[in-house]
Amino acid sequence: MIFRDVAIGTVNSCIVSPKEVFKHAILSNAVNIIVFHNHYSGDPTASIEDINTTKRLVDAGNLLGISVVDQIIIGDEDIFLSLREEGIMM
C-alpha cells in the first residue's frame, strides 16, 4: 500500500485536481485507489463539495481504468465517514 499527499488545503478549503490524484496512481500502476481527507472541524459529515469532488474523481478514474474504491473523511479522534458505506458513492 502506498500513501501520497496530493493536496494541502487551508482551514476551510482545498483544491483537489484529478490530474494530481491520478498522476500518483498511474505512476504506481494502481488499479484501485482509496481517497482520504480530513475535516479540520472534526465533524466528518460529507459536504456538497466533498460529494462533487468524489464524483469527479470516480468519473476520471473510470476513464483511466482506475476505480475509486472509497472516499474516507477523517474527523476527530477515531471518527470517520466512508462515502461508500453511507451509500453516497456507488
PDB file of N, CA, C and O in Angstrom:
ATOM      1  N   MET A   1       0.848  -1.162   0.000  1.00  0.00           N
ATOM      2  CA  MET A   1       0.000   0.000   0.000  1.00  0.00           C
ATOM      3  C   MET A   1       0.900   1.233   0.000  1.00  0.00           C
ATOM      4  O   MET A   1       1.882   1.302   0.739  1.00  0.00           O
ATOM      5  N   ILE A   2       0.555   2.185  -0.824  1.00  0.00           N
ATOM      6  CA  ILE A   2       1.326   3.420  -0.949  1.00  0.00           C
ATOM      7  C   ILE A   2       0.425   4.597  -0.590  1.00  0.00           C
ATOM      8  O   ILE A   2      -0.710   4.681  -1.059  1.00  0.00           O
ATOM      9  N   PHE A   3       0.929   5.497   0.234  1.00  0.00           N
ATOM     10  CA  PHE A   3       0.190   6.701   0.608  1.00  0.00           C
ATOM     11  C   PHE A   3       0.884   7.900  -0.012  1.00  0.00           C
ATOM     12  O   PHE A   3       2.111   8.000   0.028  1.00  0.00           O
ATOM     13  N   ARG A   4       0.104   8.814  -0.587  1.00  0.00           N
ATOM     14  CA  ARG A   4       0.645  10.027  -1.185  1.00  0.00           C
ATOM     15  C   ARG A   4      -0.192  11.222  -0.770  1.00  0.00           C
ATOM     16  O   ARG A   4      -1.421  11.157  -0.793  1.00  0.00           O
ATOM     17  N   ASP A   5       0.458  12.311  -0.393  1.00  0.00           N
ATOM     18  CA  ASP A   5      -0.233  13.585  -0.198  1.00  0.00           C
ATOM     19  C   ASP A   5      -0.320  14.253  -1.562  1.00  0.00           C
ATOM     20  O   ASP A   5       0.697  14.444  -2.229  1.00  0.00           O
ATOM     21  N   VAL A   6      -1.528  14.606  -1.977  1.00  0.00           N
ATOM     22  CA  VAL A   6      -1.667  15.246  -3.285  1.00  0.00           C
ATOM     23  C   VAL A   6      -2.171  16.677  -3.194  1.00  0.00           C
ATOM     24  O   VAL A   6      -2.109  17.416  -4.177  1.00  0.00           O
ATOM     25  N   ALA A   7      -2.667  17.079  -2.032  1.00  0.00           N
ATOM     26  CA  ALA A   7      -3.133  18.460  -1.874  1.00  0.00           C
ATOM     27  C   ALA A   7      -3.114  18.822  -0.391  1.00  0.00           C
ATOM     28  O   ALA A   7      -3.414  17.996   0.471  1.00  0.00           O
ATOM     29  N   ILE A   8      -2.759  20.057  -0.117  1.00  0.00           N
ATOM     30  CA  ILE A   8      -2.809  20.587   1.239  1.00  0.00           C
ATOM     31  C   ILE A   8      -3.658  21.842   1.182  1.00  0.00           C
ATOM     32  O   ILE A   8      -3.377  22.762   0.414  1.00  0.00           O
ATOM     33  N   GLY A   9      -4.686  21.871   1.990  1.00  0.00           N
ATOM     34  CA  GLY A   9      -5.629  22.984   1.940  1.00  0.00           C
ATOM     35  C   GLY A   9      -5.433  23.966   3.065  1.00  0.00           C
ATOM     36  O   GLY A   9      -4.433  23.944   3.784  1.00  0.00           O
ATOM     37  N   THR A  10      -6.416  24.825   3.195  1.00  0.00           N
ATOM     38  CA  THR A  10      -6.456  25.807   4.268  1.00  0.00           C
ATOM     39  C   THR A  10      -7.444  25.314   5.316  1.00  0.00           C
ATOM     40  O   THR A  10      -7.873  24.161   5.273  1.00  0.00           O
ATOM     41  N   VAL A  11      -7.799  26.163   6.235  1.00  0.00           N
ATOM     42  CA  VAL A  11      -8.725  25.774   7.289  1.00  0.00           C
ATOM     43  C   VAL A  11     -10.079  25.347   6.727  1.00  0.00           C
ATOM     44  O   VAL A  11     -10.708  24.443   7.277  1.00  0.00           O
ATOM     45  N   ASN A  12     -10.542  25.976   5.646  1.00  0.00           N
ATOM     46  CA  ASN A  12     -11.888  25.674   5.164  1.00  0.00           C
ATOM     47  C   ASN A  12     -11.994  25.276   3.696  1.00  0.00           C
ATOM     48  O   ASN A  12     -13.101  25.207   3.162  1.00  0.00           O
ATOM     49  N   SER A  13     -10.875  25.015   3.033  1.00  0.00           N
ATOM     50  CA  SER A  13     -10.980  24.587   1.634  1.00  0.00           C
ATOM     51  C   SER A  13      -9.695  23.925   1.161  1.00  0.00           C
ATOM     52  O   SER A  13      -8.626  24.082   1.752  1.00  0.00           O
ATOM     53  N   CYS A  14      -9.842  23.181   0.076  1.00  0.00           N
ATOM     54  CA  CYS A  14      -8.696  22.536  -0.556  1.00  0.00           C
ATOM     55  C   CYS A  14      -9.031  22.306  -2.025  1.00  0.00           C
ATOM     56  O   CYS A  14     -10.103  21.797  -2.349  1.00  0.00           O
ATOM     57  N   ILE A  15      -8.130  22.675  -2.895  1.00  0.00           N
ATOM     58  CA  ILE A  15      -8.310  22.435  -4.322  1.00  0.00           C
ATOM     59  C   ILE A  15      -7.751  21.046  -4.627  1.00  0.00           C
ATOM     60  O   ILE A  15      -6.573  20.778  -4.389  1.00  0.00           O
ATOM     61  N   VAL A  16      -8.598  20.171  -5.151  1.00  0.00           N
ATOM     62  CA  VAL A  16      -8.178  18.815  -5.481  1.00  0.00           C
ATOM     63  C   VAL A  16      -8.293  18.631  -6.985  1.00  0.00           C
ATOM     64  O   VAL A  16      -9.378  18.737  -7.557  1.00  0.00           O
ATOM     65  N   SER A  17      -7.174  18.357  -7.608  1.00  0.00           N
ATOM     66  CA  SER A  17      -7.141  18.149  -9.049  1.00  0.00           C
ATOM     67  C   SER A  17      -7.104  16.652  -9.349  1.00  0.00           C
ATOM     68  O   SER A  17      -6.221  15.948  -8.858  1.00  0.00           O
ATOM     69  N   PRO A  18      -8.059  16.150 -10.156  1.00  0.00           N
ATOM     70  CA  PRO A  18      -7.987  14.740 -10.545  1.00  0.00           C
ATOM     71  C   PRO A  18      -6.639  14.399 -11.193  1.00  0.00           C
ATOM     72  O   PRO A  18      -6.139  13.284 -11.043  1.00  0.00           O
ATOM     73  N   LYS A  19      -6.067  15.345 -11.900  1.00  0.00           N
ATOM     74  CA  LYS A  19      -4.767  15.120 -12.537  1.00  0.00           C
ATOM     75  C   LYS A  19      -3.712  14.763 -11.498  1.00  0.00           C
ATOM     76  O   LYS A  19      -2.934  13.829 -11.694  1.00  0.00           O
ATOM     77  N   GLU A  20      -3.686  15.502 -10.395  1.00  0.00           N
ATOM     78  CA  GLU A  20      -2.699  15.234  -9.342  1.00  0.00           C
ATOM     79  C   GLU A  20      -2.992  13.917  -8.615  1.00  0.00           C
ATOM     80  O   GLU A  20      -2.068  13.175  -8.279  1.00  0.00           O
ATOM     81  N   VAL A  21      -4.254  13.631  -8.378  1.00  0.00           N
ATOM     82  CA  VAL A  21      -4.622  12.382  -7.706  1.00  0.00           C
ATOM     83  C   VAL A  21      -4.209  11.190  -8.549  1.00  0.00           C
ATOM     84  O   VAL A  21      -3.579  10.262  -8.042  1.00  0.00           O
ATOM     85  N   PHE A  22      -4.551  11.202  -9.816  1.00  0.00           N
ATOM     86  CA  PHE A  22      -4.307  10.034 -10.662  1.00  0.00           C
ATOM     87  C   PHE A  22      -2.882   9.960 -11.199  1.00  0.00           C
ATOM     88  O   PHE A  22      -2.459   8.902 -11.664  1.00  0.00           O
ATOM     89  N   LYS A  23      -2.136  11.055 -11.146  1.00  0.00           N
ATOM     90  CA  LYS A  23      -0.725  11.007 -11.541  1.00  0.00           C
ATOM     91  C   LYS A  23       0.001   9.965 -10.694  1.00  0.00           C
ATOM     92  O   LYS A  23       0.732   9.127 -11.222  1.00  0.00           O
ATOM     93  N   HIS A  24      -0.204  10.022  -9.389  1.00  0.00           N
ATOM     94  CA  HIS A  24       0.450   9.070  -8.493  1.00  0.00           C
ATOM     95  C   HIS A  24      -0.068   7.648  -8.708  1.00  0.00           C
ATOM     96  O   HIS A  24       0.700   6.688  -8.642  1.00  0.00           O
ATOM     97  N   ALA A  25      -1.356   7.517  -8.962  1.00  0.00           N
ATOM     98  CA  ALA A  25      -1.933   6.192  -9.194  1.00  0.00           C
ATOM     99  C   ALA A  25      -1.363   5.577 -10.474  1.00  0.00           C
ATOM    100  O   ALA A  25      -1.032   4.392 -10.498  1.00  0.00           O
ATOM    101  N   ILE A  26      -1.248   6.365 -11.517  1.00  0.00           N
ATOM    102  CA  ILE A  26      -0.707   5.869 -12.787  1.00  0.00           C
ATOM    103  C   ILE A  26       0.756   5.480 -12.627  1.00  0.00           C
ATOM    104  O   ILE A  26       1.171   4.414 -13.083  1.00  0.00           O
ATOM    105  N   LEU A  27       1.546   6.346 -11.974  1.00  0.00           N
ATOM    106  CA  LEU A  27       2.970   6.056 -11.784  1.00  0.00           C
ATOM    107  C   LEU A  27       3.198   4.832 -10.903  1.00  0.00           C
ATOM    108  O   LEU A  27       4.251   4.199 -10.979  1.00  0.00           O
ATOM    109  N   SER A  28       2.214   4.498 -10.064  1.00  0.00           N
ATOM    110  CA  SER A  28       2.314   3.327  -9.195  1.00  0.00           C
ATOM    111  C   SER A  28       1.670   2.090  -9.816  1.00  0.00           C
ATOM    112  O   SER A  28       1.622   1.035  -9.184  1.00  0.00           O
ATOM    113  N   ASN A  29       1.173   2.212 -11.051  1.00  0.00           N
ATOM    114  CA  ASN A  29       0.475   1.126 -11.740  1.00  0.00           C
ATOM    115  C   ASN A  29      -0.729   0.619 -10.941  1.00  0.00           C
ATOM    116  O   ASN A  29      -1.015  -0.578 -10.926  1.00  0.00           O
ATOM    117  N   ALA A  30      -1.428   1.540 -10.280  1.00  0.00           N
ATOM    118  CA  ALA A  30      -2.585   1.170  -9.456  1.00  0.00           C
ATOM    119  C   ALA A  30      -3.786   0.818 -10.317  1.00  0.00           C
ATOM    120  O   ALA A  30      -3.973   1.369 -11.402  1.00  0.00           O
ATOM    121  N   VAL A  31      -4.590  -0.098  -9.822  1.00  0.00           N
ATOM    122  CA  VAL A  31      -5.869  -0.406 -10.471  1.00  0.00           C
ATOM    123  C   VAL A  31      -7.037   0.103  -9.631  1.00  0.00           C
ATOM    124  O   VAL A  31      -8.152   0.241 -10.132  1.00  0.00           O
ATOM    125  N   ASN A  32      -6.780   0.381  -8.355  1.00  0.00           N
ATOM    126  CA  ASN A  32      -7.776   0.920  -7.428  1.00  0.00           C
ATOM    127  C   ASN A  32      -7.107   1.953  -6.542  1.00  0.00           C
ATOM    128  O   ASN A  32      -5.912   1.866  -6.260  1.00  0.00           O
ATOM    129  N   ILE A  33      -7.892   2.938  -6.103  1.00  0.00           N
ATOM    130  CA  ILE A  33      -7.399   3.882  -5.103  1.00  0.00           C
ATOM    131  C   ILE A  33      -8.483   4.116  -4.058  1.00  0.00           C
ATOM    132  O   ILE A  33      -9.675   3.956  -4.325  1.00  0.00           O
ATOM    133  N   ILE A  34      -8.046   4.494  -2.874  1.00  0.00           N
ATOM    134  CA  ILE A  34      -8.941   4.966  -1.825  1.00  0.00           C
ATOM    135  C   ILE A  34      -8.457   6.368  -1.483  1.00  0.00           C
ATOM    136  O   ILE A  34      -7.268   6.584  -1.249  1.00  0.00           O
ATOM    137  N   VAL A  35      -9.380   7.312  -1.457  1.00  0.00           N
ATOM    138  CA  VAL A  35      -9.044   8.712  -1.199  1.00  0.00           C
ATOM    139  C   VAL A  35      -9.418   9.045   0.243  1.00  0.00           C
ATOM    140  O   VAL A  35     -10.508   8.706   0.703  1.00  0.00           O
ATOM    141  N   PHE A  36      -8.516   9.702   0.943  1.00  0.00           N
ATOM    142  CA  PHE A  36      -8.744  10.137   2.322  1.00  0.00           C
ATOM    143  C   PHE A  36      -8.580  11.643   2.395  1.00  0.00           C
ATOM    144  O   PHE A  36      -7.757  12.223   1.686  1.00  0.00           O
ATOM    145  N   HIS A  37      -9.357  12.266   3.246  1.00  0.00           N
ATOM    146  CA  HIS A  37      -9.077  13.650   3.623  1.00  0.00           C
ATOM    147  C   HIS A  37      -9.659  13.900   5.003  1.00  0.00           C
ATOM    148  O   HIS A  37     -10.522  13.159   5.474  1.00  0.00           O
ATOM    149  N   ASN A  38      -9.177  14.952   5.640  1.00  0.00           N
ATOM    150  CA  ASN A  38      -9.667  15.246   6.975  1.00  0.00           C
ATOM    151  C   ASN A  38     -10.504  16.517   6.964  1.00  0.00           C
ATOM    152  O   ASN A  38     -10.378  17.362   6.077  1.00  0.00           O
ATOM    153  N   HIS A  39     -11.358  16.629   7.966  1.00  0.00           N
ATOM    154  CA  HIS A  39     -12.106  17.857   8.200  1.00  0.00           C
ATOM    155  C   HIS A  39     -11.549  18.515   9.448  1.00  0.00           C
ATOM    156  O   HIS A  39     -11.581  17.946  10.539  1.00  0.00           O
ATOM    157  N   TYR A  40     -11.053  19.689   9.273  1.00  0.00           N
ATOM    158  CA  TYR A  40     -10.426  20.439  10.361  1.00  0.00           C
ATOM    159  C   TYR A  40     -11.379  20.628  11.544  1.00  0.00           C
ATOM    160  O   TYR A  40     -10.953  20.694  12.697  1.00  0.00           O
ATOM    161  N   SER A  41     -12.666  20.715  11.237  1.00  0.00           N
ATOM    162  CA  SER A  41     -13.671  20.914  12.296  1.00  0.00           C
ATOM    163  C   SER A  41     -13.812  19.704  13.205  1.00  0.00           C
ATOM    164  O   SER A  41     -14.305  19.822  14.327  1.00  0.00           O
ATOM    165  N   GLY A  42     -13.384  18.545  12.730  1.00  0.00           N
ATOM    166  CA  GLY A  42     -13.548  17.313  13.487  1.00  0.00           C
ATOM    167  C   GLY A  42     -14.823  16.567  13.162  1.00  0.00           C
ATOM    168  O   GLY A  42     -14.983  15.411  13.553  1.00  0.00           O
ATOM    169  N   ASP A  43     -15.740  17.219  12.446  1.00  0.00           N
ATOM    170  CA  ASP A  43     -17.007  16.597  12.035  1.00  0.00           C
ATOM    171  C   ASP A  43     -16.817  15.991  10.641  1.00  0.00           C
ATOM    172  O   ASP A  43     -16.597  16.734   9.684  1.00  0.00           O
ATOM    173  N   PRO A  44     -16.896  14.663  10.501  1.00  0.00           N
ATOM    174  CA  PRO A  44     -16.637  14.034   9.210  1.00  0.00           C
ATOM    175  C   PRO A  44     -17.815  14.037   8.228  1.00  0.00           C
ATOM    176  O   PRO A  44     -17.750  13.375   7.192  1.00  0.00           O
ATOM    177  N   THR A  45     -18.873  14.762   8.534  1.00  0.00           N
ATOM    178  CA  THR A  45     -20.026  14.815   7.630  1.00  0.00           C
ATOM    179  C   THR A  45     -19.592  15.327   6.257  1.00  0.00           C
ATOM    180  O   THR A  45     -18.897  16.338   6.155  1.00  0.00           O
ATOM    181  N   ALA A  46     -20.007  14.622   5.206  1.00  0.00           N
ATOM    182  CA  ALA A  46     -19.627  14.990   3.842  1.00  0.00           C
ATOM    183  C   ALA A  46     -20.350  16.265   3.405  1.00  0.00           C
ATOM    184  O   ALA A  46     -21.566  16.387   3.554  1.00  0.00           O
ATOM    185  N   SER A  47     -19.589  17.201   2.870  1.00  0.00           N
ATOM    186  CA  SER A  47     -20.166  18.430   2.318  1.00  0.00           C
ATOM    187  C   SER A  47     -20.544  18.196   0.855  1.00  0.00           C
ATOM    188  O   SER A  47     -20.164  17.186   0.261  1.00  0.00           O
ATOM    189  N   ILE A  48     -21.284  19.126   0.289  1.00  0.00           N
ATOM    190  CA  ILE A  48     -21.613  19.067  -1.146  1.00  0.00           C
ATOM    191  C   ILE A  48     -20.324  19.053  -1.958  1.00  0.00           C
ATOM    192  O   ILE A  48     -20.227  18.331  -2.950  1.00  0.00           O
ATOM    193  N   GLU A  49     -19.334  19.843  -1.549  1.00  0.00           N
ATOM    194  CA  GLU A  49     -18.047  19.880  -2.254  1.00  0.00           C
ATOM    195  C   GLU A  49     -17.349  18.520  -2.187  1.00  0.00           C
ATOM    196  O   GLU A  49     -16.762  18.074  -3.172  1.00  0.00           O
ATOM    197  N   ASP A  50     -17.412  17.864  -1.030  1.00  0.00           N
ATOM    198  CA  ASP A  50     -16.825  16.522  -0.893  1.00  0.00           C
ATOM    199  C   ASP A  50     -17.480  15.556  -1.878  1.00  0.00           C
ATOM    200  O   ASP A  50     -16.799  14.797  -2.568  1.00  0.00           O
ATOM    201  N   ILE A  51     -18.788  15.594  -1.931  1.00  0.00           N
ATOM    202  CA  ILE A  51     -19.541  14.687  -2.809  1.00  0.00           C
ATOM    203  C   ILE A  51     -19.238  14.991  -4.274  1.00  0.00           C
ATOM    204  O   ILE A  51     -19.018  14.069  -5.060  1.00  0.00           O
ATOM    205  N   ASN A  52     -19.222  16.268  -4.651  1.00  0.00           N
ATOM    206  CA  ASN A  52     -18.932  16.637  -6.041  1.00  0.00           C
ATOM    207  C   ASN A  52     -17.511  16.274  -6.436  1.00  0.00           C
ATOM    208  O   ASN A  52     -17.280  15.801  -7.549  1.00  0.00           O
ATOM    209  N   THR A  53     -16.551  16.489  -5.535  1.00  0.00           N
ATOM    210  CA  THR A  53     -15.160  16.134  -5.823  1.00  0.00           C
ATOM    211  C   THR A  53     -15.018  14.626  -5.989  1.00  0.00           C
ATOM    212  O   THR A  53     -14.309  14.157  -6.879  1.00  0.00           O
ATOM    213  N   THR A  54     -15.685  13.879  -5.140  1.00  0.00           N
ATOM    214  CA  THR A  54     -15.634  12.420  -5.238  1.00  0.00           C
ATOM    215  C   THR A  54     -16.211  11.957  -6.564  1.00  0.00           C
ATOM    216  O   THR A  54     -15.648  11.069  -7.205  1.00  0.00           O
ATOM    217  N   LYS A  55     -17.331  12.548  -6.988  1.00  0.00           N
ATOM    218  CA  LYS A  55     -17.925  12.183  -8.280  1.00  0.00           C
ATOM    219  C   LYS A  55     -16.956  12.467  -9.417  1.00  0.00           C
ATOM    220  O   LYS A  55     -16.813  11.654 -10.331  1.00  0.00           O
ATOM    221  N   ARG A  56     -16.287  13.621  -9.367  1.00  0.00           N
ATOM    222  CA  ARG A  56     -15.288  13.953 -10.403  1.00  0.00           C
ATOM    223  C   ARG A  56     -14.153  12.929 -10.423  1.00  0.00           C
ATOM    224  O   ARG A  56     -13.703  12.517 -11.492  1.00  0.00           O
ATOM    225  N   LEU A  57     -13.694  12.520  -9.239  1.00  0.00           N
ATOM    226  CA  LEU A  57     -12.617  11.535  -9.172  1.00  0.00           C
ATOM    227  C   LEU A  57     -13.072  10.171  -9.687  1.00  0.00           C
ATOM    228  O   LEU A  57     -12.324   9.496 -10.394  1.00  0.00           O
ATOM    229  N   VAL A  58     -14.286   9.765  -9.340  1.00  0.00           N
ATOM    230  CA  VAL A  58     -14.821   8.491  -9.835  1.00  0.00           C
ATOM    231  C   VAL A  58     -14.930   8.527 -11.356  1.00  0.00           C
ATOM    232  O   VAL A  58     -14.539   7.571 -12.025  1.00  0.00           O
ATOM    233  N   ASP A  59     -15.458   9.622 -11.911  1.00  0.00           N
ATOM    234  CA  ASP A  59     -15.589   9.750 -13.365  1.00  0.00           C
ATOM    235  C   ASP A  59     -14.229   9.713 -14.050  1.00  0.00           C
ATOM    236  O   ASP A  59     -14.064   9.037 -15.065  1.00  0.00           O
ATOM    237  N   ALA A  60     -13.257  10.431 -13.506  1.00  0.00           N
ATOM    238  CA  ALA A  60     -11.904  10.440 -14.077  1.00  0.00           C
ATOM    239  C   ALA A  60     -11.287   9.049 -13.996  1.00  0.00           C
ATOM    240  O   ALA A  60     -10.668   8.578 -14.950  1.00  0.00           O
ATOM    241  N   GLY A  61     -11.460   8.399 -12.857  1.00  0.00           N
ATOM    242  CA  GLY A  61     -10.931   7.051 -12.691  1.00  0.00           C
ATOM    243  C   GLY A  61     -11.536   6.069 -13.673  1.00  0.00           C
ATOM    244  O   GLY A  61     -10.835   5.202 -14.196  1.00  0.00           O
ATOM    245  N   ASN A  62     -12.831   6.193 -13.929  1.00  0.00           N
ATOM    246  CA  ASN A  62     -13.484   5.318 -14.899  1.00  0.00           C
ATOM    247  C   ASN A  62     -12.875   5.484 -16.285  1.00  0.00           C
ATOM    248  O   ASN A  62     -12.695   4.503 -17.007  1.00  0.00           O
ATOM    249  N   LEU A  63     -12.558   6.715 -16.659  1.00  0.00           N
ATOM    250  CA  LEU A  63     -11.912   6.958 -17.965  1.00  0.00           C
ATOM    251  C   LEU A  63     -10.524   6.328 -18.035  1.00  0.00           C
ATOM    252  O   LEU A  63     -10.096   5.864 -19.091  1.00  0.00           O
ATOM    253  N   LEU A  64      -9.828   6.315 -16.902  1.00  0.00           N
ATOM    254  CA  LEU A  64      -8.453   5.798 -16.858  1.00  0.00           C
ATOM    255  C   LEU A  64      -8.372   4.308 -16.542  1.00  0.00           C
ATOM    256  O   LEU A  64      -7.303   3.708 -16.650  1.00  0.00           O
ATOM    257  N   GLY A  65      -9.490   3.713 -16.153  1.00  0.00           N
ATOM    258  CA  GLY A  65      -9.467   2.305 -15.756  1.00  0.00           C
ATOM    259  C   GLY A  65      -8.918   2.101 -14.355  1.00  0.00           C
ATOM    260  O   GLY A  65      -8.410   1.026 -14.037  1.00  0.00           O
ATOM    261  N   ILE A  66      -9.016   3.130 -13.510  1.00  0.00           N
ATOM    262  CA  ILE A  66      -8.575   3.057 -12.113  1.00  0.00           C
ATOM    263  C   ILE A  66      -9.792   3.373 -11.246  1.00  0.00           C
ATOM    264  O   ILE A  66     -10.274   4.506 -11.238  1.00  0.00           O
ATOM    265  N   SER A  67     -10.281   2.388 -10.529  1.00  0.00           N
ATOM    266  CA  SER A  67     -11.504   2.630  -9.762  1.00  0.00           C
ATOM    267  C   SER A  67     -11.204   3.289  -8.418  1.00  0.00           C
ATOM    268  O   SER A  67     -10.220   2.972  -7.749  1.00  0.00           O
ATOM    269  N   VAL A  68     -12.086   4.214  -8.048  1.00  0.00           N
ATOM    270  CA  VAL A  68     -12.030   4.837  -6.732  1.00  0.00           C
ATOM    271  C   VAL A  68     -12.902   3.974  -5.830  1.00  0.00           C
ATOM    272  O   VAL A  68     -14.128   3.993  -5.934  1.00  0.00           O
ATOM    273  N   VAL A  69     -12.266   3.226  -4.955  1.00  0.00           N
ATOM    274  CA  VAL A  69     -12.964   2.267  -4.099  1.00  0.00           C
ATOM    275  C   VAL A  69     -13.772   2.981  -3.025  1.00  0.00           C
ATOM    276  O   VAL A  69     -14.890   2.572  -2.712  1.00  0.00           O
ATOM    277  N   ASP A  70     -13.212   4.047  -2.458  1.00  0.00           N
ATOM    278  CA  ASP A  70     -13.902   4.757  -1.391  1.00  0.00           C
ATOM    279  C   ASP A  70     -13.284   6.125  -1.194  1.00  0.00           C
ATOM    280  O   ASP A  70     -12.149   6.378  -1.597  1.00  0.00           O
ATOM    281  N   GLN A  71     -14.046   6.997  -0.570  1.00  0.00           N
ATOM    282  CA  GLN A  71     -13.580   8.311  -0.111  1.00  0.00           C
ATOM    283  C   GLN A  71     -13.851   8.322   1.385  1.00  0.00           C
ATOM    284  O   GLN A  71     -15.003   8.252   1.814  1.00  0.00           O
ATOM    285  N   ILE A  72     -12.795   8.408   2.172  1.00  0.00           N
ATOM    286  CA  ILE A  72     -12.906   8.385   3.626  1.00  0.00           C
ATOM    287  C   ILE A  72     -12.640   9.784   4.162  1.00  0.00           C
ATOM    288  O   ILE A  72     -11.635  10.405   3.818  1.00  0.00           O
ATOM    289  N   ILE A  73     -13.542  10.278   5.004  1.00  0.00           N
ATOM    290  CA  ILE A  73     -13.358  11.585   5.635  1.00  0.00           C
ATOM    291  C   ILE A  73     -13.020  11.337   7.109  1.00  0.00           C
ATOM    292  O   ILE A  73     -13.768  10.682   7.835  1.00  0.00           O
ATOM    293  N   ILE A  74     -11.884  11.875   7.524  1.00  0.00           N
ATOM    294  CA  ILE A  74     -11.401  11.694   8.889  1.00  0.00           C
ATOM    295  C   ILE A  74     -11.856  12.882   9.735  1.00  0.00           C
ATOM    296  O   ILE A  74     -11.706  14.037   9.336  1.00  0.00           O
ATOM    297  N   GLY A  75     -12.409  12.581  10.901  1.00  0.00           N
ATOM    298  CA  GLY A  75     -12.810  13.618  11.850  1.00  0.00           C
ATOM    299  C   GLY A  75     -11.924  13.565  13.087  1.00  0.00           C
ATOM    300  O   GLY A  75     -10.766  13.153  13.013  1.00  0.00           O
ATOM    301  N   ASP A  76     -12.465  13.976  14.207  1.00  0.00           N
ATOM    302  CA  ASP A  76     -11.727  13.934  15.471  1.00  0.00           C
ATOM    303  C   ASP A  76     -11.498  12.497  15.922  1.00  0.00           C
ATOM    304  O   ASP A  76     -12.327  11.617  15.693  1.00  0.00           O
ATOM    305  N   GLU A  77     -10.354  12.278  16.569  1.00  0.00           N
ATOM    306  CA  GLU A  77     -10.001  11.019  17.207  1.00  0.00           C
ATOM    307  C   GLU A  77     -10.273   9.835  16.297  1.00  0.00           C
ATOM    308  O   GLU A  77      -9.675   9.749  15.224  1.00  0.00           O
ATOM    309  N   ASP A  78     -11.150   8.923  16.683  1.00  0.00           N
ATOM    310  CA  ASP A  78     -11.410   7.723  15.888  1.00  0.00           C
ATOM    311  C   ASP A  78     -12.685   7.828  15.058  1.00  0.00           C
ATOM    312  O   ASP A  78     -13.276   6.808  14.705  1.00  0.00           O
ATOM    313  N   ILE A  79     -13.111   9.037  14.745  1.00  0.00           N
ATOM    314  CA  ILE A  79     -14.354   9.240  13.995  1.00  0.00           C
ATOM    315  C   ILE A  79     -14.019   9.412  12.518  1.00  0.00           C
ATOM    316  O   ILE A  79     -13.144  10.199  12.157  1.00  0.00           O
ATOM    317  N   PHE A  80     -14.722   8.670  11.671  1.00  0.00           N
ATOM    318  CA  PHE A  80     -14.528   8.809  10.225  1.00  0.00           C
ATOM    319  C   PHE A  80     -15.837   8.480   9.516  1.00  0.00           C
ATOM    320  O   PHE A  80     -16.763   7.929  10.113  1.00  0.00           O
ATOM    321  N   LEU A  81     -15.896   8.825   8.241  1.00  0.00           N
ATOM    322  CA  LEU A  81     -17.076   8.543   7.428  1.00  0.00           C
ATOM    323  C   LEU A  81     -16.606   7.963   6.102  1.00  0.00           C
ATOM    324  O   LEU A  81     -15.730   8.528   5.448  1.00  0.00           O
ATOM    325  N   SER A  82     -17.183   6.849   5.711  1.00  0.00           N
ATOM    326  CA  SER A  82     -16.920   6.231   4.416  1.00  0.00           C
ATOM    327  C   SER A  82     -18.071   6.590   3.484  1.00  0.00           C
ATOM    328  O   SER A  82     -19.221   6.248   3.761  1.00  0.00           O
ATOM    329  N   LEU A  83     -17.774   7.275   2.387  1.00  0.00           N
ATOM    330  CA  LEU A  83     -18.834   7.636   1.448  1.00  0.00           C
ATOM    331  C   LEU A  83     -19.459   6.394   0.825  1.00  0.00           C
ATOM    332  O   LEU A  83     -20.649   6.399   0.509  1.00  0.00           O
ATOM    333  N   ARG A  84     -18.682   5.333   0.642  1.00  0.00           N
ATOM    334  CA  ARG A  84     -19.241   4.090   0.092  1.00  0.00           C
ATOM    335  C   ARG A  84     -20.210   3.458   1.089  1.00  0.00           C
ATOM    336  O   ARG A  84     -21.314   3.069   0.710  1.00  0.00           O
ATOM    337  N   GLU A  85     -19.813   3.350   2.355  1.00  0.00           N
ATOM    338  CA  GLU A  85     -20.691   2.758   3.360  1.00  0.00           C
ATOM    339  C   GLU A  85     -21.963   3.572   3.565  1.00  0.00           C
ATOM    340  O   GLU A  85     -23.018   3.014   3.869  1.00  0.00           O
ATOM    341  N   GLU A  86     -21.868   4.879   3.401  1.00  0.00           N
ATOM    342  CA  GLU A  86     -23.040   5.744   3.559  1.00  0.00           C
ATOM    343  C   GLU A  86     -23.943   5.714   2.328  1.00  0.00           C
ATOM    344  O   GLU A  86     -25.019   6.312   2.346  1.00  0.00           O
ATOM    345  N   GLY A  87     -23.527   5.030   1.259  1.00  0.00           N
ATOM    346  CA  GLY A  87     -24.326   4.955   0.044  1.00  0.00           C
ATOM    347  C   GLY A  87     -24.233   6.197  -0.822  1.00  0.00           C
ATOM    348  O   GLY A  87     -25.004   6.357  -1.768  1.00  0.00           O
ATOM    349  N   ILE A  88     -23.292   7.080  -0.504  1.00  0.00           N
ATOM    350  CA  ILE A  88     -23.127   8.321  -1.275  1.00  0.00           C
ATOM    351  C   ILE A  88     -22.426   8.036  -2.596  1.00  0.00           C
ATOM    352  O   ILE A  88     -22.720   8.675  -3.606  1.00  0.00           O
ATOM    353  N   MET A  89     -21.507   7.084  -2.595  1.00  0.00           N
ATOM    354  CA  MET A  89     -20.876   6.676  -3.851  1.00  0.00           C
ATOM    355  C   MET A  89     -21.177   5.209  -4.092  1.00  0.00           C
ATOM    356  O   MET A  89     -21.148   4.392  -3.172  1.00  0.00           O
ATOM    357  N   MET A  90     -21.463   4.896  -5.322  1.00  0.00           N
ATOM    358  CA  MET A  90     -21.813   3.513  -5.669  1.00  0.00           C
ATOM    359  C   MET A  90     -20.712   2.875  -6.473  1.00  0.00           C
ATOM    360  O   MET A  90     -20.823   1.711  -6.858  1.00  0.00           O
TER     361      MET A  90
END
